[in-house]
């Protein structure tokens, strides 16, 4: 009986993770406010841009990741990115756990019905 449910278990475990992996294009950039402006992180290429408010517009310049890591705004931006990734992972793991518990509950009920 159990091998028959194995493909369903695999599908339930993998599908929630796939939905988190396929993010829309709108979330390509992360904006992190820092003192004196904000940092824009391109989540695809990893490029960092520091922008500050000028008289009529924003002045933005590319930031060397090595130089940014030592600065206070850079530390804040990088820490924020790590926190977001950890929170996303926790949400995905929680969704998978709920799906597996639900599946195991259903499988347990079906096993009780199939006793000889």
N, CA, C and O atoms as a DFTB+ gen file, in Angstrom:
464 C
 N C O
     1  1       0.810      -1.201       0.000
     2  2       0.000       0.000       0.000
     3  2       0.854       1.267       0.000
     4  3       0.567       2.211      -0.736
     5  1       1.896       1.288       0.819
     6  2       2.709       2.489       0.976
     7  2       3.380       2.937      -0.312
     8  3       3.409       4.140      -0.571
     9  1       3.934       2.022      -1.155
    10  2       4.564       2.479      -2.394
    11  2       3.596       3.211      -3.317
    12  3       4.020       4.039      -4.123
    13  1       2.320       2.921      -3.211
    14  2       1.341       3.595      -4.050
    15  2       1.220       5.071      -3.677
    16  3       0.927       5.901      -4.537
    17  1       1.442       5.406      -2.406
    18  2       1.343       6.784      -1.946
    19  2       2.657       7.544      -2.071
    20  3       2.680       8.758      -1.873
    21  1       3.743       6.865      -2.392
    22  2       5.057       7.498      -2.460
    23  2       5.110       8.651      -3.465
    24  3       5.645       9.703      -3.115
    25  1       4.586       8.520      -4.699
    26  2       4.632       9.668      -5.617
    27  2       3.863      10.872      -5.083
    28  3       4.278      12.013      -5.286
    29  1       2.750      10.628      -4.405
    30  2       1.982      11.722      -3.824
    31  2       2.773      12.405      -2.718
    32  3       2.755      13.631      -2.612
    33  1       3.459      11.635      -1.902
    34  2       4.271      12.211      -0.827
    35  2       5.389      13.070      -1.393
    36  3       5.667      14.155      -0.884
    37  1       6.027      12.585      -2.441
    38  2       7.103      13.357      -3.059
    39  2       6.547      14.645      -3.652
    40  3       7.151      15.707      -3.500
    41  1       5.412      14.563      -4.321
    42  2       4.810      15.759      -4.916
    43  2       4.439      16.774      -3.846
    44  3       4.669      17.970      -4.022
    45  1       3.867      16.311      -2.740
    46  2       3.503      17.226      -1.662
    47  2       4.728      17.873      -1.028
    48  3       4.658      19.016      -0.576
    49  1       5.828      17.171      -0.989
    50  2       7.044      17.721      -0.396
    51  2       7.729      18.709      -1.326
    52  3       8.327      19.677      -0.857
    53  1       7.658      18.488      -2.625
    54  2       8.412      19.299      -3.580
    55  2       7.632      20.522      -4.055
    56  3       8.234      21.577      -4.251
    57  1       6.344      20.423      -4.245
    58  2       5.578      21.528      -4.812
    59  2       5.641      22.817      -3.996
    60  3       5.826      23.878      -4.593
    61  1       5.498      22.795      -2.675
    62  2       5.610      24.060      -1.942
    63  2       6.986      24.700      -2.088
    64  3       7.088      25.924      -2.169
    65  1       8.018      23.913      -2.121
    66  2       9.369      24.467      -2.287
    67  2       9.524      25.092      -3.660
    68  3      10.199      26.111      -3.804
    69  1       8.908      24.495      -4.671
    70  2       9.009      25.047      -6.024
    71  2       8.296      26.384      -6.118
    72  3       8.747      27.264      -6.852
    73  1       7.203      26.563      -5.401
    74  2       6.484      27.830      -5.465
    75  2       7.299      28.958      -4.856
    76  3       7.191      30.099      -5.304
    77  1       8.118      28.668      -3.835
    78  2       8.978      29.696      -3.262
    79  2      10.164      29.986      -4.172
    80  3      10.672      31.108      -4.183
    81  1      10.612      28.998      -4.932
    82  2      11.775      29.193      -5.799
    83  2      11.432      30.056      -7.004
    84  3      12.292      30.783      -7.500
    85  1      10.210      29.993      -7.481
    86  2       9.822      30.750      -8.668
    87  2       9.227      32.090      -8.256
    88  3       8.007      32.250      -8.242
    89  1      10.074      33.042      -7.925
    90  2       9.610      34.358      -7.521
    91  2       9.299      35.197      -8.752
    92  3       9.932      35.018      -9.792
    93  1       8.343      36.102      -8.655
    94  2       8.047      36.960      -9.789
    95  2       9.192      37.938     -10.053
    96  3      10.010      38.213      -9.174
    97  1       9.232      38.457     -11.285
    98  2      10.300      39.375     -11.681
    99  2      10.257      40.668     -10.871
   100  3      11.278      41.345     -10.751
   101  1       9.097      41.030     -10.312
   102  2       8.974      42.273      -9.556
   103  2       9.844      42.272      -8.308
   104  3      10.187      43.341      -7.803
   105  1      10.208      41.103      -7.799
   106  2      11.022      41.057      -6.588
   107  2      12.509      40.909      -6.904
   108  3      13.281      40.449      -6.063
   109  1      12.908      41.297      -8.110
   110  2      14.322      41.184      -8.479
   111  2      15.180      42.112      -7.633
   112  3      16.307      41.763      -7.283
   113  1      14.665      43.282      -7.302
   114  2      15.440      44.255      -6.543
   115  2      14.920      44.352      -5.115
   116  3      13.713      44.336      -4.875
   117  1      15.847      44.452      -4.178
   118  2      15.492      44.702      -2.784
   119  2      16.022      46.078      -2.421
   120  3      17.189      46.387      -2.662
   121  1      15.167      46.895      -1.846
   122  2      15.547      48.236      -1.421
   123  2      15.702      48.211       0.091
   124  3      14.785      47.819       0.812
   125  1      16.869      48.633       0.565
   126  2      17.157      48.632       1.995
   127  2      17.498      50.056       2.415
   128  3      18.514      50.596       1.978
   129  1      16.658      50.682       3.265
   130  2      16.990      52.032       3.725
   131  2      18.213      52.010       4.642
   132  3      18.320      51.169       5.535
   133  1      19.118      52.933       4.409
   134  2      20.310      53.096       5.238
   135  2      20.482      54.584       5.497
   136  3      19.840      55.411       4.849
   137  1      21.348      54.922       6.442
   138  2      21.557      56.336       6.743
   139  2      22.127      57.038       5.516
   140  3      23.118      56.591       4.938
   141  1      21.494      58.137       5.126
   142  2      21.951      58.912       3.982
   143  2      21.336      58.493       2.657
   144  3      21.684      59.067       1.626
   145  1      20.443      57.525       2.640
   146  2      19.819      57.099       1.390
   147  2      19.311      55.674       1.471
   148  3      18.718      55.268       2.470
   149  1      19.548      54.919       0.413
   150  2      19.155      53.513       0.410
   151  2      20.096      52.723      -0.492
   152  3      20.782      53.281      -1.350
   153  1      20.110      51.414      -0.276
   154  2      20.906      50.503      -1.090
   155  2      19.937      49.626      -1.868
   156  3      18.993      49.070      -1.308
   157  1      20.188      49.512      -3.178
   158  2      19.377      48.636      -4.030
   159  2      20.216      47.407      -4.355
   160  3      21.312      47.517      -4.903
   161  1      19.688      46.234      -4.010
   162  2      20.362      44.971      -4.268
   163  2      19.658      44.260      -5.413
   164  3      18.458      43.994      -5.342
   165  1      20.403      43.954      -6.464
   166  2      19.889      43.152      -7.572
   167  2      20.053      41.693      -7.160
   168  3      21.171      41.182      -7.101
   169  1      18.935      41.025      -6.875
   170  2      19.008      39.661      -6.351
   171  2      19.432      38.647      -7.406
   172  3      19.798      37.523      -7.063
   173  1      19.392      39.020      -8.679
   174  2      19.817      38.106      -9.737
   175  2      21.327      38.177      -9.936
   176  3      22.009      37.152      -9.935
   177  1      21.848      39.398     -10.108
   178  2      23.283      39.547     -10.386
   179  2      24.110      39.810      -9.133
   180  3      25.323      39.604      -9.145
   181  1      23.474      40.263      -8.051
   182  2      24.201      40.575      -6.828
   183  2      24.782      41.979      -6.810
   184  3      25.485      42.345      -5.869
   185  1      24.494      42.776      -7.848
   186  2      25.024      44.140      -7.924
   187  2      24.368      45.023      -6.864
   188  3      23.171      44.910      -6.602
   189  1      25.160      45.895      -6.266
   190  2      24.675      46.822      -5.247
   191  2      24.795      48.250      -5.764
   192  3      25.788      48.611      -6.395
   193  1      23.771      49.058      -5.490
   194  2      23.772      50.460      -5.877
   195  2      23.365      51.282      -4.665
   196  3      22.348      50.997      -4.032
   197  1      24.162      52.312      -4.337
   198  2      23.819      53.210      -3.237
   199  2      23.199      54.459      -3.839
   200  3      23.782      55.062      -4.740
   201  1      22.024      54.859      -3.357
   202  2      21.325      56.038      -3.863
   203  2      21.054      56.993      -2.710
   204  3      20.728      56.579      -1.598
   205  1      21.199      58.286      -3.005
   206  2      20.864      59.303      -1.999
   207  2      20.038      60.388      -2.665
   208  3      20.120      60.581      -3.878
   209  1      19.256      61.086      -1.885
   210  2      18.360      62.118      -2.380
   211  2      19.157      63.384      -2.673
   212  3      19.794      63.952      -1.786
   213  1      19.111      63.814      -3.930
   214  2      19.737      65.075      -4.329
   215  2      18.646      66.134      -4.413
   216  3      17.529      65.905      -3.949
   217  1      18.951      67.282      -4.995
   218  2      18.005      68.400      -5.049
   219  2      16.713      68.016      -5.772
   220  3      15.629      68.132      -5.200
   221  1      16.814      67.565      -7.011
   222  2      15.612      67.250      -7.788
   223  2      15.449      65.768      -8.104
   224  3      14.431      65.359      -8.661
   225  1      16.434      64.976      -7.755
   226  2      16.428      63.581      -8.180
   227  2      17.266      62.750      -7.215
   228  3      17.821      63.277      -6.251
   229  1      17.351      61.473      -7.475
   230  2      18.230      60.604      -6.704
   231  2      19.553      60.456      -7.443
   232  3      19.576      60.315      -8.665
   233  1      20.639      60.487      -6.708
   234  2      21.963      60.224      -7.273
   235  2      22.356      58.816      -6.852
   236  3      22.450      58.519      -5.661
   237  1      22.582      57.960      -7.826
   238  2      22.911      56.569      -7.543
   239  2      24.267      56.231      -8.139
   240  3      24.635      56.724      -9.205
   241  1      24.997      55.392      -7.439
   242  2      26.287      54.931      -7.956
   243  2      26.467      53.472      -7.558
   244  3      26.017      53.026      -6.503
   245  1      27.143      52.749      -8.443
   246  2      27.428      51.343      -8.164
   247  2      28.408      51.257      -7.005
   248  3      29.283      52.110      -6.854
   249  1      28.257      50.237      -6.201
   250  2      29.092      50.073      -5.019
   251  2      29.895      48.792      -5.163
   252  3      29.361      47.750      -5.542
   253  1      31.178      48.880      -4.859
   254  2      32.033      47.699      -4.830
   255  2      31.637      46.880      -3.610
   256  3      31.656      47.390      -2.489
   257  1      31.282      45.625      -3.813
   258  2      30.820      44.787      -2.703
   259  2      31.892      44.627      -1.633
   260  3      31.567      44.527      -0.450
   261  1      33.152      44.602      -2.022
   262  2      34.226      44.483      -1.039
   263  2      34.307      45.713      -0.155
   264  3      34.486      45.596       1.057
   265  1      34.176      46.890      -0.750
   266  2      34.211      48.125       0.028
   267  2      32.964      48.311       0.863
   268  3      33.014      48.887       1.949
   269  1      31.850      47.826       0.357
   270  2      30.587      47.983       1.075
   271  2      30.542      47.126       2.323
   272  3      29.945      47.516       3.326
   273  1      31.164      45.968       2.271
   274  2      31.099      45.049       3.405
   275  2      31.712      45.657       4.657
   276  3      31.317      45.299       5.766
   277  1      32.663      46.564       4.505
   278  2      33.297      47.166       5.667
   279  2      32.580      48.394       6.187
   280  3      32.859      48.837       7.301
   281  1      31.662      48.958       5.414
   282  2      30.975      50.176       5.839
   283  2      29.714      49.829       6.626
   284  3      29.174      48.730       6.500
   285  1      29.263      50.757       7.420
   286  2      28.066      50.523       8.234
   287  2      26.815      50.326       7.376
   288  3      26.068      49.382       7.633
   289  1      26.543      51.178       6.355
   290  2      25.369      50.914       5.509
   291  2      25.466      49.563       4.812
   292  3      24.460      48.878       4.628
   293  1      26.669      49.186       4.428
   294  2      26.857      47.897       3.766
   295  2      26.552      46.743       4.690
   296  3      25.930      45.762       4.283
   297  1      26.985      46.854       5.933
   298  2      26.703      45.796       6.906
   299  2      25.205      45.656       7.122
   300  3      24.681      44.546       7.211
   301  1      24.514      46.804       7.205
   302  2      23.070      46.764       7.407
   303  2      22.375      46.109       6.218
   304  3      21.476      45.287       6.398
   305  1      22.787      46.472       5.004
   306  2      22.155      45.920       3.803
   307  2      22.399      44.421       3.700
   308  3      21.476      43.663       3.402
   309  1      23.619      43.990       3.941
   310  2      23.928      42.570       3.846
   311  2      23.226      41.770       4.940
   312  3      22.768      40.657       4.686
   313  1      23.134      42.313       6.144
   314  2      22.451      41.626       7.240
   315  2      20.962      41.501       6.943
   316  3      20.360      40.460       7.203
   317  1      20.365      42.565       6.395
   318  2      18.946      42.534       6.040
   319  2      18.684      41.444       5.006
   320  3      17.686      40.729       5.096
   321  1      19.574      41.314       4.028
   322  2      19.411      40.298       2.990
   323  2      19.480      38.897       3.588
   324  3      18.691      38.029       3.217
   325  1      20.415      38.667       4.509
   326  2      20.534      37.354       5.154
   327  2      19.292      37.037       5.968
   328  3      18.816      35.902       5.961
   329  1      18.763      38.032       6.669
   330  2      17.569      37.826       7.484
   331  2      16.381      37.454       6.604
   332  3      15.618      36.548       6.940
   333  1      16.222      38.148       5.477
   334  2      15.118      37.843       4.570
   335  2      15.230      36.424       4.042
   336  3      14.230      35.711       3.968
   337  1      16.435      36.006       3.675
   338  2      16.627      34.655       3.154
   339  2      16.288      33.614       4.215
   340  3      15.660      32.600       3.908
   341  1      16.693      33.851       5.450
   342  2      16.400      32.908       6.530
   343  2      14.897      32.835       6.784
   344  3      14.362      31.753       7.026
   345  1      14.214      33.977       6.730
   346  2      12.771      33.986       6.939
   347  2      12.056      33.252       5.803
   348  3      11.101      32.515       6.049
   349  1      12.508      33.448       4.566
   350  2      11.916      32.735       3.432
   351  2      12.104      31.231       3.582
   352  3      11.182      30.456       3.328
   353  1      13.292      30.824       3.992
   354  2      13.566      29.399       4.189
   355  2      12.673      28.831       5.283
   356  3      12.119      27.743       5.123
   357  1      12.523      29.556       6.401
   358  2      11.676      29.084       7.496
   359  2      10.227      28.934       7.046
   360  3       9.559      27.969       7.417
   361  1       9.730      29.891       6.242
   362  2       8.356      29.796       5.740
   363  2       8.198      28.581       4.829
   364  3       7.201      27.865       4.924
   365  1       9.161      28.345       3.956
   366  2       9.090      27.197       3.046
   367  2       9.125      25.893       3.830
   368  3       8.352      24.976       3.553
   369  1      10.021      25.810       4.805
   370  2      10.129      24.601       5.612
   371  2       8.852      24.355       6.403
   372  3       8.411      23.214       6.533
   373  1       8.263      25.409       6.926
   374  2       7.018      25.282       7.680
   375  2       5.889      24.769       6.780
   376  3       5.092      23.929       7.198
   377  1       5.823      25.274       5.553
   378  2       4.786      24.822       4.620
   379  2       4.973      23.350       4.278
   380  3       3.998      22.603       4.196
   381  1       6.205      22.930       4.080
   382  2       6.477      21.522       3.773
   383  2       6.114      20.637       4.958
   384  3       5.547      19.560       4.775
   385  1       6.438      21.083       6.175
   386  2       6.102      20.304       7.373
   387  2       4.595      20.133       7.502
   388  3       4.117      19.040       7.803
   389  1       3.837      21.216       7.275
   390  2       2.376      21.124       7.357
   391  2       1.828      20.153       6.315
   392  3       0.930      19.364       6.607
   393  1       2.374      20.213       5.096
   394  2       1.904      19.316       4.037
   395  2       2.209      17.865       4.388
   396  3       1.371      16.987       4.178
   397  1       3.390      17.610       4.915
   398  2       3.761      16.234       5.272
   399  2       2.909      15.714       6.428
   400  3       2.492      14.556       6.410
   401  1       2.644      16.553       7.435
   402  2       1.797      16.126       8.553
   403  2       0.395      15.796       8.061
   404  3      -0.206      14.810       8.488
   405  1      -0.120      16.628       7.158
   406  2      -1.444      16.380       6.604
   407  2      -1.461      15.075       5.813
   408  3      -2.388      14.275       5.936
   409  1      -0.433      14.871       5.008
   410  2      -0.345      13.636       4.225
   411  2      -0.251      12.420       5.129
   412  3      -0.939      11.425       4.901
   413  1       0.590      12.486       6.152
   414  2       0.756      11.346       7.053
   415  2      -0.542      11.054       7.797
   416  3      -0.853       9.894       8.068
   417  1      -1.294      12.084       8.128
   418  2      -2.581      11.888       8.782
   419  2      -3.545      11.147       7.852
   420  3      -4.229      10.211       8.267
   421  1      -3.588      11.577       6.598
   422  2      -4.459      10.919       5.620
   423  2      -3.998       9.485       5.380
   424  3      -4.817       8.568       5.325
   425  1      -2.694       9.294       5.239
   426  2      -2.153       7.950       5.010
   427  2      -2.447       7.044       6.201
   428  3      -2.737       5.862       6.018
   429  1      -2.376       7.580       7.414
   430  2      -2.678       6.793       8.604
   431  2      -4.129       6.355       8.639
   432  3      -4.428       5.222       9.018
   433  1      -5.038       7.245       8.244
   434  2      -6.449       6.894       8.203
   435  2      -6.712       5.812       7.162
   436  3      -7.493       4.891       7.398
   437  1      -6.055       5.928       6.011
   438  2      -6.241       4.925       4.951
   439  2      -5.660       3.577       5.368
   440  3      -6.206       2.532       5.012
   441  1      -4.564       3.590       6.116
   442  2      -3.952       2.349       6.585
   443  2      -4.888       1.639       7.561
   444  3      -5.009       0.415       7.518
   445  1      -5.549       2.393       8.439
   446  2      -6.497       1.791       9.387
   447  2      -7.665       1.149       8.652
   448  3      -8.166       0.105       9.070
   449  1      -8.105       1.772       7.550
   450  2      -9.223       1.233       6.774
   451  2      -8.843      -0.045       6.040
   452  3      -9.717      -0.851       5.719
   453  1      -7.560      -0.246       5.768
   454  2      -7.095      -1.382       4.954
   455  2      -6.608      -2.555       5.785
   456  3      -6.014      -3.478       5.227
   457  1      -6.829      -2.564       7.085
   458  2      -6.356      -3.679       7.911
   459  2      -7.108      -4.947       7.546
   460  3      -8.292      -4.915       7.211
   461  1      -6.386      -6.077       7.620
   462  2      -6.983      -7.367       7.247
   463  2      -7.743      -7.958       8.367
   464  3      -8.310      -9.042       8.224
